[in-house]
């Protein structure tokens, strides 16, 4: 692979990593936002999750359809929470890789001169 191609690939990787870092920063801003905390963190992740768990044992929600619906709703809570946590982890990893990519770029550019 030519040096120019290697530089281009690293630059693309760096841009991708920067997008992941930006996503993580956005998630952090959301998690600190008062309205997000009230509606999503407390309202959805906590209160709604508890409500759904309690409904699992409610005699009025024992049909297979109701039980499946409750599980689907619980899964939805987990999926959103996992998505946000994954954005944070990927952002941390990308942030660390940006330094390595910058070092590689600098080395390749020096070799090209």
Biopython code that builds the backbone (N, CA, C, O; Angstrom):
import numpy as np
from Bio.PDB.StructureBuilder import StructureBuilder

atoms = [
    (1, "UNK", "N", (0.852, -1.177, 0.000)),
    (1, "UNK", "CA", (0.000, 0.000, 0.000)),
    (1, "UNK", "C", (0.894, 1.234, 0.000)),
    (1, "UNK", "O", (1.872, 1.298, 0.744)),
    (2, "UNK", "N", (0.559, 2.202, -0.826)),
    (2, "UNK", "CA", (1.356, 3.418, -0.893)),
    (2, "UNK", "C", (1.139, 4.267, 0.353)),
    (2, "UNK", "O", (0.145, 4.127, 1.065)),
    (3, "UNK", "N", (2.086, 5.135, 0.589)),
    (3, "UNK", "CA", (1.998, 6.022, 1.747)),
    (3, "UNK", "C", (0.764, 6.911, 1.650)),
    (3, "UNK", "O", (0.081, 7.147, 2.646)),
    (4, "UNK", "N", (0.484, 7.405, 0.443)),
    (4, "UNK", "CA", (-0.696, 8.265, 0.266)),
    (4, "UNK", "C", (-1.983, 7.526, 0.624)),
    (4, "UNK", "O", (-2.863, 8.075, 1.287)),
    (5, "UNK", "N", (-2.080, 6.281, 0.178)),
    (5, "UNK", "CA", (-3.274, 5.490, 0.509)),
    (5, "UNK", "C", (-3.366, 5.215, 2.003)),
    (5, "UNK", "O", (-4.449, 5.263, 2.587)),
    (6, "UNK", "N", (-2.230, 4.929, 2.610)),
    (6, "UNK", "CA", (-2.217, 4.675, 4.055)),
    (6, "UNK", "C", (-2.661, 5.921, 4.812)),
    (6, "UNK", "O", (-3.423, 5.835, 5.775)),
    (7, "UNK", "N", (-2.183, 7.067, 4.373)),
    (7, "UNK", "CA", (-2.578, 8.330, 5.015)),
    (7, "UNK", "C", (-4.080, 8.550, 4.867)),
    (7, "UNK", "O", (-4.755, 8.924, 5.826)),
    (8, "UNK", "N", (-4.599, 8.318, 3.669)),
    (8, "UNK", "CA", (-6.040, 8.499, 3.443)),
    (8, "UNK", "C", (-6.866, 7.567, 4.321)),
    (8, "UNK", "O", (-7.879, 7.975, 4.890)),
    (9, "UNK", "N", (-6.432, 6.317, 4.430)),
    (9, "UNK", "CA", (-7.165, 5.361, 5.269)),
    (9, "UNK", "C", (-7.151, 5.776, 6.734)),
    (9, "UNK", "O", (-8.164, 5.672, 7.426)),
    (10, "UNK", "N", (-6.010, 6.241, 7.197)),
    (10, "UNK", "CA", (-5.913, 6.678, 8.593)),
    (10, "UNK", "C", (-6.769, 7.916, 8.818)),
    (10, "UNK", "O", (-7.422, 8.041, 9.854)),
    (11, "UNK", "N", (-6.771, 8.831, 7.856)),
    (11, "UNK", "CA", (-7.608, 10.031, 7.985)),
    (11, "UNK", "C", (-9.089, 9.662, 8.048)),
    (11, "UNK", "O", (-9.849, 10.261, 8.809)),
    (12, "UNK", "N", (-9.497, 8.681, 7.253)),
    (12, "UNK", "CA", (-10.892, 8.215, 7.291)),
    (12, "UNK", "C", (-11.195, 7.587, 8.646)),
    (12, "UNK", "O", (-12.243, 7.842, 9.240)),
    (13, "UNK", "N", (-10.270, 6.769, 9.127)),
    (13, "UNK", "CA", (-10.456, 6.146, 10.445)),
    (13, "UNK", "C", (-10.551, 7.201, 11.537)),
    (13, "UNK", "O", (-11.343, 7.075, 12.471)),
    (14, "UNK", "N", (-9.742, 8.236, 11.410)),
    (14, "UNK", "CA", (-9.765, 9.308, 12.408)),
    (14, "UNK", "C", (-11.107, 10.040, 12.380)),
    (14, "UNK", "O", (-11.666, 10.348, 13.433)),
    (15, "UNK", "N", (-11.623, 10.319, 11.189)),
    (15, "UNK", "CA", (-12.931, 10.984, 11.096)),
    (15, "UNK", "C", (-14.028, 10.119, 11.702)),
    (15, "UNK", "O", (-14.911, 10.622, 12.396)),
    (16, "UNK", "N", (-13.969, 8.822, 11.437)),
    (16, "UNK", "CA", (-14.948, 7.901, 12.032)),
    (16, "UNK", "C", (-14.839, 7.914, 13.557)),
    (16, "UNK", "O", (-15.850, 7.928, 14.259)),
    (17, "UNK", "N", (-13.614, 7.908, 14.054)),
    (17, "UNK", "CA", (-13.399, 7.939, 15.503)),
    (17, "UNK", "C", (-13.909, 9.248, 16.097)),
    (17, "UNK", "O", (-14.494, 9.251, 17.180)),
    (18, "UNK", "N", (-13.694, 10.346, 15.403)),
    (18, "UNK", "CA", (-14.170, 11.646, 15.889)),
    (18, "UNK", "C", (-15.696, 11.679, 15.968)),
    (18, "UNK", "O", (-16.260, 12.297, 16.871)),
    (19, "UNK", "N", (-16.356, 11.021, 15.029)),
    (19, "UNK", "CA", (-17.824, 10.946, 15.074)),
    (19, "UNK", "C", (-18.281, 10.168, 16.302)),
    (19, "UNK", "O", (-19.255, 10.548, 16.952)),
    (20, "UNK", "N", (-17.585, 9.089, 16.622)),
    (20, "UNK", "CA", (-17.929, 8.311, 17.816)),
    (20, "UNK", "C", (-17.708, 9.128, 19.085)),
    (20, "UNK", "O", (-18.500, 9.053, 20.025)),
    (21, "UNK", "N", (-16.636, 9.903, 19.107)),
    (21, "UNK", "CA", (-16.373, 10.774, 20.257)),
    (21, "UNK", "C", (-17.476, 11.820, 20.372)),
    (21, "UNK", "O", (-17.951, 12.104, 21.472)),
    (22, "UNK", "N", (-17.884, 12.390, 19.250)),
    (22, "UNK", "CA", (-18.977, 13.371, 19.258)),
    (22, "UNK", "C", (-20.275, 12.747, 19.767)),
    (22, "UNK", "O", (-21.012, 13.374, 20.528)),
    (23, "UNK", "N", (-20.553, 11.511, 19.347)),
    (23, "UNK", "CA", (-21.749, 10.816, 19.839)),
    (23, "UNK", "C", (-21.690, 10.637, 21.355)),
    (23, "UNK", "O", (-22.681, 10.856, 22.052)),
    (24, "UNK", "N", (-20.530, 10.241, 21.855)),
    (24, "UNK", "CA", (-20.377, 10.042, 23.302)),
    (24, "UNK", "C", (-20.581, 11.357, 24.045)),
    (24, "UNK", "O", (-21.215, 11.384, 25.100)),
    (25, "UNK", "N", (-20.054, 12.432, 23.506)),
    (25, "UNK", "CA", (-20.258, 13.749, 24.136)),
    (25, "UNK", "C", (-21.741, 14.114, 24.145)),
    (25, "UNK", "O", (-22.249, 14.661, 25.124)),
    (26, "UNK", "N", (-22.427, 13.809, 23.050)),
    (26, "UNK", "CA", (-23.866, 14.089, 22.978)),
    (26, "UNK", "C", (-24.626, 13.276, 24.019)),
    (26, "UNK", "O", (-25.525, 13.798, 24.677)),
    (27, "UNK", "N", (-24.274, 12.005, 24.172)),
    (27, "UNK", "CA", (-24.931, 11.168, 25.183)),
    (27, "UNK", "C", (-24.653, 11.724, 26.574)),
    (27, "UNK", "O", (-25.553, 11.773, 27.413)),
    (28, "UNK", "N", (-23.421, 12.142, 26.824)),
    (28, "UNK", "CA", (-23.107, 12.732, 28.132)),
    (28, "UNK", "C", (-23.928, 13.987, 28.393)),
    (28, "UNK", "O", (-24.395, 14.207, 29.510)),
    (29, "UNK", "N", (-24.103, 14.806, 27.368)),
    (29, "UNK", "CA", (-24.939, 16.004, 27.538)),
    (29, "UNK", "C", (-26.376, 15.602, 27.850)),
    (29, "UNK", "O", (-27.019, 16.192, 28.718)),
    (30, "UNK", "N", (-26.877, 14.591, 27.134)),
    (30, "UNK", "CA", (-28.235, 14.113, 27.409)),
    (30, "UNK", "C", (-28.368, 13.633, 28.847)),
    (30, "UNK", "O", (-29.327, 13.981, 29.536)),
    (31, "UNK", "N", (-27.414, 12.841, 29.297)),
    (31, "UNK", "CA", (-27.491, 12.269, 30.639)),
    (31, "UNK", "C", (-27.449, 13.337, 31.727)),
    (31, "UNK", "O", (-27.944, 13.122, 32.834)),
    (32, "UNK", "N", (-26.858, 14.484, 31.413)),
    (32, "UNK", "CA", (-26.798, 15.585, 32.380)),
    (32, "UNK", "C", (-28.000, 16.521, 32.276)),
    (32, "UNK", "O", (-28.241, 17.329, 33.172)),
    (33, "UNK", "N", (-28.746, 16.412, 31.190)),
    (33, "UNK", "CA", (-29.883, 17.291, 30.950)),
    (33, "UNK", "C", (-31.018, 16.978, 31.928)),
    (33, "UNK", "O", (-31.411, 15.822, 32.083)),
    (34, "UNK", "N", (-31.531, 18.000, 32.573)),
    (34, "UNK", "CA", (-32.577, 17.842, 33.591)),
    (34, "UNK", "C", (-33.825, 17.161, 33.031)),
    (34, "UNK", "O", (-34.382, 16.270, 33.672)),
    (35, "UNK", "N", (-34.264, 17.566, 31.856)),
    (35, "UNK", "CA", (-35.463, 16.969, 31.261)),
    (35, "UNK", "C", (-35.226, 15.508, 30.873)),
    (35, "UNK", "O", (-36.097, 14.660, 31.069)),
    (36, "UNK", "N", (-34.054, 15.220, 30.326)),
    (36, "UNK", "CA", (-33.734, 13.838, 29.962)),
    (36, "UNK", "C", (-33.722, 12.966, 31.212)),
    (36, "UNK", "O", (-34.251, 11.855, 31.214)),
    (37, "UNK", "N", (-33.112, 13.486, 32.274)),
    (37, "UNK", "CA", (-33.081, 12.725, 33.533)),
    (37, "UNK", "C", (-34.496, 12.420, 34.015)),
    (37, "UNK", "O", (-34.802, 11.295, 34.410)),
    (38, "UNK", "N", (-35.351, 13.438, 33.976)),
    (38, "UNK", "CA", (-36.714, 13.274, 34.489)),
    (38, "UNK", "C", (-37.526, 12.312, 33.625)),
    (38, "UNK", "O", (-38.190, 11.415, 34.144)),
    (39, "UNK", "N", (-37.472, 12.500, 32.323)),
    (39, "UNK", "CA", (-38.331, 11.720, 31.430)),
    (39, "UNK", "C", (-37.751, 10.334, 31.114)),
    (39, "UNK", "O", (-38.474, 9.338, 31.146)),
    (40, "UNK", "N", (-36.474, 10.270, 30.815)),
    (40, "UNK", "CA", (-35.885, 9.003, 30.369)),
    (40, "UNK", "C", (-35.230, 8.236, 31.519)),
    (40, "UNK", "O", (-35.609, 7.099, 31.804)),
    (41, "UNK", "N", (-34.250, 8.854, 32.178)),
    (41, "UNK", "CA", (-33.515, 8.124, 33.214)),
    (41, "UNK", "C", (-34.431, 7.694, 34.354)),
    (41, "UNK", "O", (-34.467, 6.521, 34.723)),
    (42, "UNK", "N", (-35.170, 8.652, 34.909)),
    (42, "UNK", "CA", (-36.045, 8.319, 36.041)),
    (42, "UNK", "C", (-37.381, 7.743, 35.569)),
    (42, "UNK", "O", (-37.851, 6.734, 36.095)),
    (43, "UNK", "N", (-37.978, 8.384, 34.588)),
    (43, "UNK", "CA", (-39.306, 7.971, 34.152)),
    (43, "UNK", "C", (-39.332, 6.659, 33.398)),
    (43, "UNK", "O", (-40.183, 5.807, 33.659)),
    (44, "UNK", "N", (-38.414, 6.488, 32.471)),
    (44, "UNK", "CA", (-38.438, 5.295, 31.614)),
    (44, "UNK", "C", (-37.564, 4.173, 32.170)),
    (44, "UNK", "O", (-38.040, 3.057, 32.380)),
    (45, "UNK", "N", (-36.276, 4.471, 32.408)),
    (45, "UNK", "CA", (-35.360, 3.426, 32.864)),
    (45, "UNK", "C", (-35.708, 2.908, 34.259)),
    (45, "UNK", "O", (-35.488, 1.734, 34.553)),
    (46, "UNK", "N", (-36.244, 3.768, 35.114)),
    (46, "UNK", "CA", (-36.511, 3.346, 36.489)),
    (46, "UNK", "C", (-38.000, 3.058, 36.729)),
    (46, "UNK", "O", (-38.384, 1.913, 36.966)),
    (47, "UNK", "N", (-38.822, 4.090, 36.668)),
    (47, "UNK", "CA", (-40.236, 3.917, 37.032)),
    (47, "UNK", "C", (-40.983, 2.980, 36.085)),
    (47, "UNK", "O", (-41.738, 2.114, 36.528)),
    (48, "UNK", "N", (-40.772, 3.153, 34.803)),
    (48, "UNK", "CA", (-41.463, 2.291, 33.837)),
    (48, "UNK", "C", (-40.988, 0.847, 33.968)),
    (48, "UNK", "O", (-41.785, -0.084, 33.854)),
    (49, "UNK", "N", (-39.701, 0.661, 34.205)),
    (49, "UNK", "CA", (-39.179, -0.700, 34.382)),
    (49, "UNK", "C", (-39.818, -1.373, 35.594)),
    (49, "UNK", "O", (-40.207, -2.539, 35.527)),
    (50, "UNK", "N", (-39.925, -0.644, 36.693)),
    (50, "UNK", "CA", (-40.557, -1.195, 37.901)),
    (50, "UNK", "C", (-42.026, -1.497, 37.632)),
    (50, "UNK", "O", (-42.527, -2.551, 38.025)),
    (51, "UNK", "N", (-42.712, -0.583, 36.969)),
    (51, "UNK", "CA", (-44.129, -0.788, 36.666)),
    (51, "UNK", "C", (-44.335, -2.064, 35.845)),
    (51, "UNK", "O", (-45.242, -2.850, 36.118)),
    (52, "UNK", "N", (-43.493, -2.254, 34.851)),
    (52, "UNK", "CA", (-43.613, -3.436, 33.995)),
    (52, "UNK", "C", (-43.332, -4.725, 34.769)),
    (52, "UNK", "O", (-44.011, -5.733, 34.574)),
    (53, "UNK", "N", (-42.342, -4.688, 35.636)),
    (53, "UNK", "CA", (-42.030, -5.870, 36.448)),
    (53, "UNK", "C", (-43.202, -6.204, 37.361)),
    (53, "UNK", "O", (-43.555, -7.372, 37.521)),
    (54, "UNK", "N", (-43.801, -5.187, 37.955)),
    (54, "UNK", "CA", (-44.949, -5.429, 38.832)),
    (54, "UNK", "C", (-46.141, -5.984, 38.051)),
    (54, "UNK", "O", (-46.884, -6.824, 38.561)),
    (55, "UNK", "N", (-46.321, -5.521, 36.833)),
    (55, "UNK", "CA", (-47.417, -6.036, 36.008)),
    (55, "UNK", "C", (-47.223, -7.509, 35.643)),
    (55, "UNK", "O", (-48.196, -8.214, 35.378)),
    (56, "UNK", "N", (-45.972, -7.977, 35.628)),
    (56, "UNK", "CA", (-45.716, -9.391, 35.315)),
    (56, "UNK", "C", (-46.464, -10.317, 36.269)),
    (56, "UNK", "O", (-46.864, -11.416, 35.884)),
    (57, "UNK", "N", (-46.655, -9.875, 37.516)),
    (57, "UNK", "CA", (-47.338, -10.736, 38.495)),
    (57, "UNK", "C", (-48.796, -10.337, 38.710)),
    (57, "UNK", "O", (-49.495, -10.959, 39.510)),
    (58, "UNK", "N", (-49.255, -9.316, 38.011)),
    (58, "UNK", "CA", (-50.646, -8.874, 38.141)),
    (58, "UNK", "C", (-51.567, -9.925, 37.517)),
    (58, "UNK", "O", (-51.338, -10.346, 36.383)),
    (59, "UNK", "N", (-52.604, -10.354, 38.241)),
    (59, "UNK", "CA", (-53.521, -11.369, 37.708)),
    (59, "UNK", "C", (-54.195, -10.961, 36.394)),
    (59, "UNK", "O", (-54.574, -11.822, 35.600)),
    (60, "UNK", "N", (-54.344, -9.669, 36.165)),
    (60, "UNK", "CA", (-54.986, -9.198, 34.938)),
    (60, "UNK", "C", (-54.063, -9.235, 33.717)),
    (60, "UNK", "O", (-54.503, -8.954, 32.602)),
    (61, "UNK", "N", (-52.801, -9.574, 33.918)),
    (61, "UNK", "CA", (-51.825, -9.574, 32.821)),
    (61, "UNK", "C", (-51.141, -10.930, 32.681)),
    (61, "UNK", "O", (-49.935, -11.000, 32.443)),
    (62, "UNK", "N", (-51.897, -11.989, 32.827)),
    (62, "UNK", "CA", (-51.305, -13.327, 32.797)),
    (62, "UNK", "C", (-51.480, -14.061, 31.469)),
    (62, "UNK", "O", (-50.962, -15.165, 31.305)),
    (63, "UNK", "N", (-52.193, -13.473, 30.535)),
    (63, "UNK", "CA", (-52.339, -14.156, 29.243)),
    (63, "UNK", "C", (-50.971, -14.196, 28.554)),
    (63, "UNK", "O", (-50.133, -13.329, 28.801)),
    (64, "UNK", "N", (-50.741, -15.174, 27.710)),
    (64, "UNK", "CA", (-49.463, -15.236, 26.988)),
    (64, "UNK", "C", (-49.177, -13.959, 26.189)),
    (64, "UNK", "O", (-48.029, -13.528, 26.080)),
    (65, "UNK", "N", (-50.225, -13.371, 25.638)),
    (65, "UNK", "CA", (-50.043, -12.139, 24.858)),
    (65, "UNK", "C", (-49.598, -10.989, 25.756)),
    (65, "UNK", "O", (-48.678, -10.247, 25.412)),
    (66, "UNK", "N", (-50.257, -10.842, 26.917)),
    (66, "UNK", "CA", (-49.888, -9.773, 27.847)),
    (66, "UNK", "C", (-48.462, -9.964, 28.363)),
    (66, "UNK", "O", (-47.688, -9.010, 28.439)),
    (67, "UNK", "N", (-48.126, -11.199, 28.714)),
    (67, "UNK", "CA", (-46.781, -11.478, 29.215)),
    (67, "UNK", "C", (-45.729, -11.180, 28.142)),
    (67, "UNK", "O", (-44.675, -10.616, 28.436)),
    (68, "UNK", "N", (-46.021, -11.560, 26.913)),
    (68, "UNK", "CA", (-45.090, -11.286, 25.813)),
    (68, "UNK", "C", (-44.947, -9.786, 25.590)),
    (68, "UNK", "O", (-43.850, -9.290, 25.333)),
    (69, "UNK", "N", (-46.054, -9.072, 25.691)),
    (69, "UNK", "CA", (-46.028, -7.622, 25.518)),
    (69, "UNK", "C", (-45.192, -6.952, 26.609)),
    (69, "UNK", "O", (-44.427, -6.027, 26.336)),
    (70, "UNK", "N", (-45.343, -7.425, 27.834)),
    (70, "UNK", "CA", (-44.553, -6.880, 28.940)),
    (70, "UNK", "C", (-43.064, -7.133, 28.726)),
    (70, "UNK", "O", (-42.239, -6.247, 28.948)),
    (71, "UNK", "N", (-42.730, -8.333, 28.297)),
    (71, "UNK", "CA", (-41.319, -8.649, 28.043)),
    (71, "UNK", "C", (-40.751, -7.794, 26.916)),
    (71, "UNK", "O", (-39.606, -7.348, 26.984)),
    (72, "UNK", "N", (-41.548, -7.571, 25.891)),
    (72, "UNK", "CA", (-41.105, -6.726, 24.783)),
    (72, "UNK", "C", (-40.839, -5.303, 25.265)),
    (72, "UNK", "O", (-39.848, -4.683, 24.881)),
    (73, "UNK", "N", (-41.733, -4.793, 26.108)),
    (73, "UNK", "CA", (-41.550, -3.447, 26.653)),
    (73, "UNK", "C", (-40.294, -3.382, 27.522)),
    (73, "UNK", "O", (-39.544, -2.408, 27.459)),
    (74, "UNK", "N", (-40.065, -4.413, 28.330)),
    (74, "UNK", "CA", (-38.859, -4.459, 29.167)),
    (74, "UNK", "C", (-37.607, -4.515, 28.299)),
    (74, "UNK", "O", (-36.608, -3.853, 28.580)),
    (75, "UNK", "N", (-37.681, -5.312, 27.247)),
    (75, "UNK", "CA", (-36.550, -5.395, 26.321)),
    (75, "UNK", "C", (-36.254, -4.031, 25.706)),
    (75, "UNK", "O", (-35.093, -3.666, 25.521)),
    (76, "UNK", "N", (-37.302, -3.283, 25.391)),
    (76, "UNK", "CA", (-37.122, -1.955, 24.812)),
    (76, "UNK", "C", (-36.347, -1.034, 25.731)),
    (76, "UNK", "O", (-35.491, -0.272, 25.281)),
    (77, "UNK", "N", (-36.645, -1.104, 27.013)),
    (77, "UNK", "CA", (-35.914, -0.295, 27.991)),
    (77, "UNK", "C", (-34.443, -0.696, 27.978)),
    (77, "UNK", "O", (-33.555, 0.156, 27.953)),
    (78, "UNK", "N", (-34.204, -1.991, 27.995)),
    (78, "UNK", "CA", (-32.825, -2.477, 27.982)),
    (78, "UNK", "C", (-32.080, -2.108, 26.717)),
    (78, "UNK", "O", (-30.895, -1.780, 26.760)),
    (79, "UNK", "N", (-32.769, -2.161, 25.597)),
    (79, "UNK", "CA", (-32.131, -1.835, 24.314)),
    (79, "UNK", "C", (-31.700, -0.371, 24.287)),
    (79, "UNK", "O", (-30.578, -0.067, 23.880)),
    (80, "UNK", "N", (-32.565, 0.528, 24.711)),
    (80, "UNK", "CA", (-32.201, 1.948, 24.708)),
    (80, "UNK", "C", (-31.053, 2.216, 25.666)),
    (80, "UNK", "O", (-30.102, 2.919, 25.323)),
    (81, "UNK", "N", (-31.140, 1.663, 26.854)),
    (81, "UNK", "CA", (-30.073, 1.877, 27.843)),
    (81, "UNK", "C", (-28.746, 1.317, 27.323)),
    (81, "UNK", "O", (-27.702, 1.955, 27.458)),
    (82, "UNK", "N", (-28.792, 0.134, 26.736)),
    (82, "UNK", "CA", (-27.583, -0.476, 26.182)),
    (82, "UNK", "C", (-27.017, 0.372, 25.046)),
    (82, "UNK", "O", (-25.802, 0.538, 24.937)),
    (83, "UNK", "N", (-27.891, 0.905, 24.207)),
    (83, "UNK", "CA", (-27.446, 1.747, 23.099)),
    (83, "UNK", "C", (-26.673, 2.960, 23.621)),
    (83, "UNK", "O", (-25.598, 3.284, 23.117)),
    (84, "UNK", "N", (-27.230, 3.625, 24.633)),
    (84, "UNK", "CA", (-26.569, 4.807, 25.186)),
    (84, "UNK", "C", (-25.233, 4.437, 25.827)),
    (84, "UNK", "O", (-24.237, 5.136, 25.640)),
    (85, "UNK", "N", (-25.212, 3.351, 26.574)),
    (85, "UNK", "CA", (-23.968, 2.915, 27.211)),
    (85, "UNK", "C", (-22.922, 2.529, 26.167)),
    (85, "UNK", "O", (-21.735, 2.805, 26.342)),
    (86, "UNK", "N", (-23.358, 1.900, 25.098)),
    (86, "UNK", "CA", (-22.438, 1.518, 24.029)),
    (86, "UNK", "C", (-21.838, 2.748, 23.366)),
    (86, "UNK", "O", (-20.650, 2.764, 23.047)),
    (87, "UNK", "N", (-22.658, 3.787, 23.153)),
    (87, "UNK", "CA", (-22.134, 5.031, 22.570)),
    (87, "UNK", "C", (-21.025, 5.599, 23.451)),
    (87, "UNK", "O", (-20.024, 6.102, 22.942)),
    (88, "UNK", "N", (-21.202, 5.521, 24.776)),
    (88, "UNK", "CA", (-20.186, 6.043, 25.692)),
    (88, "UNK", "C", (-18.898, 5.223, 25.613)),
    (88, "UNK", "O", (-17.805, 5.786, 25.553)),
    (89, "UNK", "N", (-19.025, 3.914, 25.614)),
    (89, "UNK", "CA", (-17.846, 3.039, 25.549)),
    (89, "UNK", "C", (-17.111, 3.226, 24.224)),
    (89, "UNK", "O", (-15.888, 3.358, 24.201)),
    (90, "UNK", "N", (-17.856, 3.235, 23.130)),
    (90, "UNK", "CA", (-17.223, 3.422, 21.821)),
    (90, "UNK", "C", (-16.538, 4.777, 21.728)),
    (90, "UNK", "O", (-15.475, 4.898, 21.120)),
    (91, "UNK", "N", (-17.140, 5.788, 22.324)),
    (91, "UNK", "CA", (-16.529, 7.113, 22.330)),
    (91, "UNK", "C", (-15.219, 7.132, 23.098)),
    (91, "UNK", "O", (-14.252, 7.759, 22.668)),
    (92, "UNK", "N", (-15.186, 6.444, 24.236)),
    (92, "UNK", "CA", (-13.946, 6.355, 25.014)),
    (92, "UNK", "C", (-12.859, 5.631, 24.222)),
    (92, "UNK", "O", (-11.710, 6.071, 24.187)),
    (93, "UNK", "N", (-13.225, 4.537, 23.599)),
    (93, "UNK", "CA", (-12.254, 3.779, 22.801)),
    (93, "UNK", "C", (-11.762, 4.603, 21.617)),
    (93, "UNK", "O", (-10.573, 4.600, 21.299)),
    (94, "UNK", "N", (-12.676, 5.301, 20.976)),
    (94, "UNK", "CA", (-12.310, 6.116, 19.815)),
    (94, "UNK", "C", (-11.396, 7.261, 20.221)),
    (94, "UNK", "O", (-10.460, 7.608, 19.501)),
    (95, "UNK", "N", (-11.674, 7.842, 21.374)),
    (95, "UNK", "CA", (-10.843, 8.937, 21.865)),
    (95, "UNK", "C", (-9.401, 8.475, 22.050)),
    (95, "UNK", "O", (-8.459, 9.181, 21.689)),
    (96, "UNK", "N", (-9.244, 7.294, 22.609)),
    (96, "UNK", "CA", (-7.899, 6.744, 22.795)),
    (96, "UNK", "C", (-7.242, 6.435, 21.451)),
    (96, "UNK", "O", (-6.035, 6.621, 21.299)),
    (97, "UNK", "N", (-8.013, 5.970, 20.487)),
    (97, "UNK", "CA", (-7.430, 5.607, 19.189)),
    (97, "UNK", "C", (-7.032, 6.831, 18.371)),
    (97, "UNK", "O", (-6.151, 6.743, 17.516)),
    (98, "UNK", "N", (-7.667, 7.961, 18.622)),
    (98, "UNK", "CA", (-7.329, 9.174, 17.861)),
    (98, "UNK", "C", (-5.871, 9.558, 18.083)),
    (98, "UNK", "O", (-5.184, 9.959, 17.143)),
    (99, "UNK", "N", (-5.400, 9.437, 19.312)),
    (99, "UNK", "CA", (-3.996, 9.756, 19.594)),
    (99, "UNK", "C", (-3.069, 8.838, 18.802)),
    (99, "UNK", "O", (-2.075, 9.288, 18.231)),
    (100, "UNK", "N", (-3.401, 7.554, 18.771)),
    (100, "UNK", "CA", (-2.587, 6.601, 18.008)),
    (100, "UNK", "C", (-2.624, 6.919, 16.515)),
    (100, "UNK", "O", (-1.602, 6.855, 15.831)),
    (101, "UNK", "N", (-3.800, 7.259, 16.025)),
    (101, "UNK", "CA", (-3.938, 7.592, 14.602)),
    (101, "UNK", "C", (-3.152, 8.847, 14.257)),
    (101, "UNK", "O", (-2.521, 8.918, 13.203)),
    (102, "UNK", "N", (-3.188, 9.840, 15.143)),
    (102, "UNK", "CA", (-2.410, 11.063, 14.915)),
    (102, "UNK", "C", (-0.914, 10.751, 14.847)),
    (102, "UNK", "O", (-0.196, 11.296, 14.009)),
    (103, "UNK", "N", (-0.457, 9.876, 15.730)),
    (103, "UNK", "CA", (0.960, 9.498, 15.729)),
    (103, "UNK", "C", (1.320, 8.774, 14.433)),
    (103, "UNK", "O", (2.375, 9.027, 13.850)),
    (104, "UNK", "N", (0.450, 7.880, 13.986)),
    (104, "UNK", "CA", (0.695, 7.174, 12.721)),
    (104, "UNK", "C", (0.734, 8.146, 11.549)),
    (104, "UNK", "O", (1.594, 8.046, 10.675)),
    (105, "UNK", "N", (-0.207, 9.088, 11.539)),
    (105, "UNK", "CA", (-0.235, 10.081, 10.458)),
    (105, "UNK", "C", (1.047, 10.894, 10.426)),
    (105, "UNK", "O", (1.627, 11.117, 9.363)),
    (106, "UNK", "N", (1.481, 11.331, 11.588)),
    (106, "UNK", "CA", (2.698, 12.136, 11.662)),
    (106, "UNK", "C", (3.896, 11.342, 11.136)),
    (106, "UNK", "O", (4.721, 11.863, 10.387)),
    (107, "UNK", "N", (3.973, 10.091, 11.537)),
    (107, "UNK", "CA", (5.076, 9.233, 11.093)),
    (107, "UNK", "C", (5.047, 9.029, 9.576)),
    (107, "UNK", "O", (6.080, 9.128, 8.913)),
    (108, "UNK", "N", (3.875, 8.748, 9.038)),
    (108, "UNK", "CA", (3.758, 8.541, 7.590)),
    (108, "UNK", "C", (4.068, 9.811, 6.807)),
    (108, "UNK", "O", (4.692, 9.754, 5.748)),
    (109, "UNK", "N", (3.642, 10.936, 7.316)),
    (109, "UNK", "CA", (3.905, 12.206, 6.617)),
    (109, "UNK", "C", (5.391, 12.544, 6.632)),
    (109, "UNK", "O", (5.924, 13.089, 5.665)),
    (110, "UNK", "N", (6.050, 12.215, 7.738)),
    (110, "UNK", "CA", (7.498, 12.445, 7.799)),
    (110, "UNK", "C", (8.227, 11.545, 6.807)),
    (110, "UNK", "O", (9.182, 11.971, 6.157)),
    (111, "UNK", "N", (7.770, 10.291, 6.695)),
    (111, "UNK", "CA", (8.379, 9.363, 5.742)),
    (111, "UNK", "C", (8.161, 9.826, 4.305)),
    (111, "UNK", "O", (9.016, 9.616, 3.445)),
    (112, "UNK", "N", (7.028, 10.447, 4.049)),
    (112, "UNK", "CA", (6.688, 10.877, 2.692)),
    (112, "UNK", "C", (7.501, 12.086, 2.251)),
    (112, "UNK", "O", (7.634, 12.341, 1.054)),
    (113, "UNK", "N", (8.040, 12.822, 3.196)),
    (113, "UNK", "CA", (8.792, 14.043, 2.835)),
    (113, "UNK", "C", (10.162, 13.745, 2.306)),
    (113, "UNK", "O", (10.905, 14.664, 1.964)),
]
sb = StructureBuilder()
sb.init_structure("model")
sb.init_model(0)
sb.init_chain("A")
sb.init_seg("    ")
for serial, (resi, resn, name, xyz) in enumerate(atoms, 1):
    if name == "N":
        sb.init_residue(resn, " ", resi, " ")
    sb.init_atom(name, np.array(xyz, "f"), 0.0, 1.0, " ", f" {name:<3s}", serial, name[0])
structure = sb.get_structure()
